[in-house]
Amino acid sequence: MPKTIFSQTWTFQNIGTATWTATYSGCTLNMVGKDSLGAVPLSAKPYVSSEPSAPIDSGKSIATGAKATYTMNFIAPETSGSYTDMFQLNSASSQFFGPTVTVQVVVMKAGSTNQYDRSRAVSYANNYSAYVCSDGYFWTNGSFYGIFTPGSPAPASGLGDDCAHFCSCCIGRPPTEWGGGLDIPTRDVTYGEPGAAHLAYTDLIVPGYAVEVYSLADMLPGDLVGWNWENETNITLLDHVTFYLGNGLLASHSASDLGVSAITWYNGVHHYIHILDSPTLVASLTGNKQVLSWGTNWSSYALYSSASLVSGATWTKMSGAKVVGPMNVITNALSAGARFYRLMMP
């Protein structure tokens, strides 16, 4: 089903003459080609990396004739269809060897789905963390950006200042190749938002796309982690923003890190920003009328009502919604009997 997080484990036998050493500096299983399933390793990498990879599960070296297992997590996309990721073993000297293996799933059609596709967001982060985003831009500091070939290696001079633009592309709708599909406003020539604090607070939290949480346990793949270098605790003063892959790991475009620890990557003050999967329907009473409202940023949803919650009940799309500030509002006169409401994608 869409949004399902699942694990895939492969078992290989060492039929060569050399021992497979453990950890990320040894024999790993690396992604080959582009990611389509939001691949996330189970542990953090101690170095800068450009593709998803996994170390030997046991953490022990594998002698000739013995077997090794490798495991990664994946996320089923929101859109139904068949998806495949490919992997191959990579030696301690960075040489690919052995067969190409796959993980393939068929995602079932689920009717109404979330507007935010976490699988596509993670895939975008995996595919572009070390490369120029699909719109062809890269911010070199807070005031200047360069135009490059999309998918080319990220500029290596300095750390750059492309973090918010990269995260905007991961969670948003950059041209030619979407990320997670959120509607992130473009404030400059480059896609999305170039400022870390503006993206996290103004574009996500204020309009209701996201909330701040205070534990990694409350985070999901596709969320964001903001940072402040000067130990300021105000979220509106963020210096940097990173993309949360899941399993306590980050993707960052400032230093092109992929799969580093969200806890130990930097010791500055950090903020956990959890993106909501669907809008919240708010109900209130004004006199003898019921007022139902939800955020206008959730553009793909409509309000439906039913007189019953039994299986097969008829849900009727409601009309008459008015935009009041940042909210869609429908006002109904109270009547006898039960009435149930839900937001759905038409």
C-alpha positions in Angstrom: 0.0 0.0 0.0 1.1 3.6 -0.5 3.4 5.1 2.2 4.4 1.6 3.6 7.9 1.6 5.1 9.4 -1.8 4.6 12.8 -3.6 4.8 14.6 -5.6 2.1 17.4 -8.0 3.0 19.8 -9.6 0.5 22.1 -12.6 1.2 25.4 -13.1 -0.7 28.0 -15.8 -0.5 31.6 -14.8 -0.8 32.9 -17.2 -3.5 36.1 -15.2 -4.1 39.5 -15.4 -2.5 39.5 -12.2 -0.5 37.7 -11.5 2.8 34.9 -9.0 2.7 35.7 -6.4 5.4 32.9 -4.9 7.5 31.6 -1.3 8.1 31.1 1.4 5.5 34.9 1.4 4.8 34.7 -2.2 3.7 32.5 -4.2 1.3 29.1 -2.4 1.0 26.0 -2.9 -1.1 25.6 0.3 -3.2 22.7 1.7 -5.3 23.2 1.6 -9.0 21.3 4.2 -11.0 18.6 6.5 -9.7 16.4 5.8 -6.7 12.6 5.4 -7.0 11.7 3.9 -3.7 13.1 6.2 -1.1 16.0 4.0 0.0 17.3 4.6 3.6 20.3 2.7 5.2 19.9 1.5 8.8 23.0 3.3 10.1 24.9 6.6 9.6 27.9 7.0 7.4 31.2 8.4 8.8 32.1 10.1 5.6 30.7 12.2 2.7 28.8 10.0 0.3 26.8 10.4 -2.9 24.6 7.3 -3.1 22.6 5.1 -0.7 24.6 2.1 0.5 24.6 -0.4 3.3 27.3 -2.2 5.3 27.3 -5.9 6.2 24.5 -6.4 8.7 26.5 -8.3 11.3 29.3 -5.8 11.4 31.8 -8.6 11.0 34.1 -9.5 8.1 33.0 -12.3 5.8 35.6 -15.0 4.9 35.7 -17.0 1.7 32.7 -19.4 1.6 30.7 -17.5 4.2 27.6 -15.5 3.7 26.7 -11.8 4.3 23.4 -10.1 4.6 22.7 -6.4 3.7 19.5 -4.6 4.7 17.9 -1.2 3.7 14.6 0.4 4.3 12.3 1.7 1.5 9.0 3.6 1.2 6.2 2.8 -1.1 5.3 5.9 -3.2 1.8 7.4 -3.2 1.2 6.7 -6.9 0.2 3.2 -7.8 2.5 1.2 -10.2 5.7 -0.9 -10.3 8.9 0.5 -8.9 12.4 -1.0 -8.9 15.8 0.0 -7.3 19.1 -1.7 -8.3 22.2 -2.5 -6.2 25.6 -4.1 -6.5 28.4 -5.0 -4.1 31.3 -2.5 -3.8 34.7 -3.5 -2.5 36.8 -1.7 0.1 38.8 -0.3 -2.9 35.5 1.1 -4.4 35.3 -1.5 -7.2 31.9 -2.9 -8.2 31.6 -6.7 -8.4 29.1 -9.6 -8.4 25.5 -9.6 -9.7 23.2 -6.6 -9.9 20.3 -7.3 -7.5 16.9 -5.5 -7.2 14.1 -4.6 -4.9 10.8 -4.4 -6.8 7.3 -3.6 -5.5 3.9 -3.0 -7.0 2.1 -0.2 -5.2 -1.6 -0.8 -5.0 -4.1 2.0 -5.9 -5.6 3.2 -2.6 -8.1 5.8 -3.7 -7.7 8.9 -1.6 -4.0 9.4 -0.8 -1.8 12.0 0.8 -0.8 15.1 -1.0 2.8 14.7 0.2 4.7 11.8 -1.3 7.5 11.0 1.2 8.9 8.3 -1.0 9.5 10.7 -3.9 10.9 13.3 -1.5 13.5 10.8 -0.2 14.3 9.6 -3.7 14.9 13.2 -4.8 17.3 13.7 -1.8 19.2 10.5 -2.6 19.5 11.4 -6.3 20.6 15.0 -5.9 22.3 15.3 -2.5 25.8 15.4 -4.2 24.5 16.9 -7.5 23.0 20.1 -8.9 19.2 20.0 -8.5 16.9 19.4 -11.5 16.3 23.2 -12.0 20.0 23.7 -12.7 20.8 26.2 -9.9 23.1 26.1 -6.9 23.5 28.9 -4.3 27.2 29.6 -3.6 26.4 32.0 -0.7 23.4 34.0 0.6 23.5 36.4 -2.3 24.7 34.5 -5.4 23.8 31.4 -7.3 25.2 29.7 -10.4 23.6 28.0 -13.3 24.9 24.5 -13.9 23.9 21.3 -15.8 21.1 19.5 -13.8 22.5 16.4 -12.2 26.2 17.4 -12.5 28.4 17.2 -9.4 27.7 20.0 -6.9 30.3 22.8 -6.9 33.2 21.8 -4.6 34.5 25.3 -3.8 33.5 26.1 -0.2 30.5 24.6 1.4 28.0 26.6 -0.6 24.7 27.9 0.7 22.2 25.8 -1.3 20.5 24.0 1.7 17.0 25.6 1.5 16.9 25.4 -2.3 17.8 21.7 -2.1 15.2 21.0 0.6 12.6 23.0 -1.4 13.3 20.7 -4.4 13.1 17.5 -2.2 9.7 18.3 -0.7 8.3 20.4 -3.5 7.6 20.6 -7.3 10.8 21.6 -9.1 10.6 21.8 -12.9 11.0 18.7 -14.9 11.2 16.4 -11.8 9.0 16.7 -8.8 10.1 15.9 -5.2 7.4 15.3 -2.6 4.8 17.5 -4.4 4.2 20.2 -1.8 3.4 23.7 -3.2 6.5 25.6 -2.1 6.5 29.3 -3.3 9.4 30.5 -5.4 10.9 33.7 -4.0 13.8 34.0 -6.5 14.9 32.7 -9.8 15.8 29.3 -8.4 13.0 27.0 -7.5 11.5 27.3 -4.0 12.9 29.2 -1.0 16.6 30.1 -0.7 16.4 31.0 3.0 16.5 28.2 5.7 14.4 30.1 8.3 11.9 31.3 5.7 11.4 27.8 4.3 11.0 26.1 7.7 8.9 28.8 9.5 7.1 31.0 6.9 6.5 28.4 4.1 5.8 25.3 6.2 4.8 26.0 9.8 2.8 29.3 9.5 0.5 28.1 6.7 0.0 24.7 8.4 2.0 22.4 6.3 4.2 21.4 9.3 4.6 21.6 13.0 7.7 21.7 15.2 8.3 18.5 17.3 10.9 17.8 19.9 12.1 14.2 19.3 13.3 12.2 16.3 10.7 9.6 17.4 8.1 12.1 16.1 9.8 12.5 12.7 9.1 10.6 9.5 11.2 10.3 6.3 10.7 13.5 4.3 10.7 15.9 7.3 13.3 18.6 7.8 15.9 19.4 10.5 16.9 23.1 11.0 20.1 24.3 12.6 21.5 27.4 14.3 25.2 27.9 14.5 25.1 30.5 17.3 23.0 28.4 19.7 19.9 30.6 19.1 16.8 28.7 20.0 14.3 30.9 18.0 13.3 28.9 14.9 13.0 32.1 12.9 16.8 32.4 13.2 17.8 29.2 11.5 21.2 29.2 9.7 20.8 25.9 7.9 18.2 23.3 7.0 18.7 19.6 6.2 16.5 16.8 4.8 15.5 13.9 7.1 15.8 10.5 5.4 14.6 8.4 8.3 16.5 6.1 10.7 18.1 9.1 12.3 19.9 10.1 9.1 20.2 13.4 7.1 20.8 14.5 3.5 22.4 18.0 3.2 23.3 20.1 0.2 25.6 22.4 2.1 28.4 19.9 2.3 26.7 17.2 0.1 26.4 14.7 2.9 24.1 11.7 2.5 23.2 9.4 5.3 25.0 11.2 8.2 23.7 11.2 11.8 20.9 13.7 12.6 22.3 13.7 16.2 26.0 14.0 15.8 26.3 15.8 12.4 26.6 19.1 14.1 26.4 20.3 17.8 24.5 23.5 17.2 20.9 24.0 18.3 18.5 22.1 16.0 14.8 22.1 15.3 12.7 19.1 14.2 10.1 20.1 11.6 7.5 17.4 10.9 5.5 17.9 7.7 1.9 16.8 7.9 0.6 14.2 5.5 -2.9 15.6 5.1 -4.9 18.7 6.2 -6.6 19.0 9.6 -10.4 19.6 9.5 -11.5 22.0 12.2 -15.1 22.2 13.4 -16.7 24.9 15.6 -20.1 26.3 16.5 -21.3 29.9 15.7 -24.8 30.3 17.1 -26.9 27.6 15.4 -24.4 27.0 12.6 -21.5 24.6 12.3 -18.3 26.0 10.8 -15.9 23.6 9.1 -12.5 24.8 7.9 -9.1 23.6 6.6 -6.0 25.3 5.2 -6.0 26.6 1.6 -2.5 25.3 1.1 -3.9 21.8 0.8 -5.2 22.5 -2.7 -6.1 19.0 -3.8 -8.7 18.3 -1.0 -12.4 18.8 -0.9 -15.0 18.3 1.9 -17.4 15.4 1.8 -20.3 14.5 4.1 -22.3 11.3 4.9 -25.2 10.4 7.2 -23.5 7.1 8.2 -20.1 5.5 8.7 -21.2 2.0 7.7 -19.3 0.2 4.9 -20.5 1.4 1.5 -22.0 4.6 2.9 -22.5 7.4 0.3 -20.1 10.4 0.7 -21.3 13.6 -1.0 -19.0 16.4 -2.1 -20.0 19.6 -0.5 -20.1 23.0 -2.2 -20.1 26.6 -1.0 -16.6 26.8 0.4 -15.3 30.3 0.8 -11.7 31.4 1.3 -11.2 33.4 4.5 -7.6 34.3 5.0 -5.5 31.1 4.9 -8.6 28.9 5.4 -11.3 27.2 3.3 -14.6 27.7 5.2 -18.0 26.0 4.9 -20.9 27.0 7.2 -23.9 24.7 7.7 -27.1 25.1 9.6 -27.6 22.5 12.3 -30.1 19.8 11.6 -31.5 16.6 13.2 -29.6 13.4 12.9 -25.9 12.5 12.7 -23.7 14.0 10.0 -20.1 13.0 9.4 -17.4 14.9 7.5 -14.0 14.1 5.9 -11.5 15.7 3.6 -10.7 13.7 0.5 -8.8 14.1 -2.8 -11.5 14.4 -5.5 
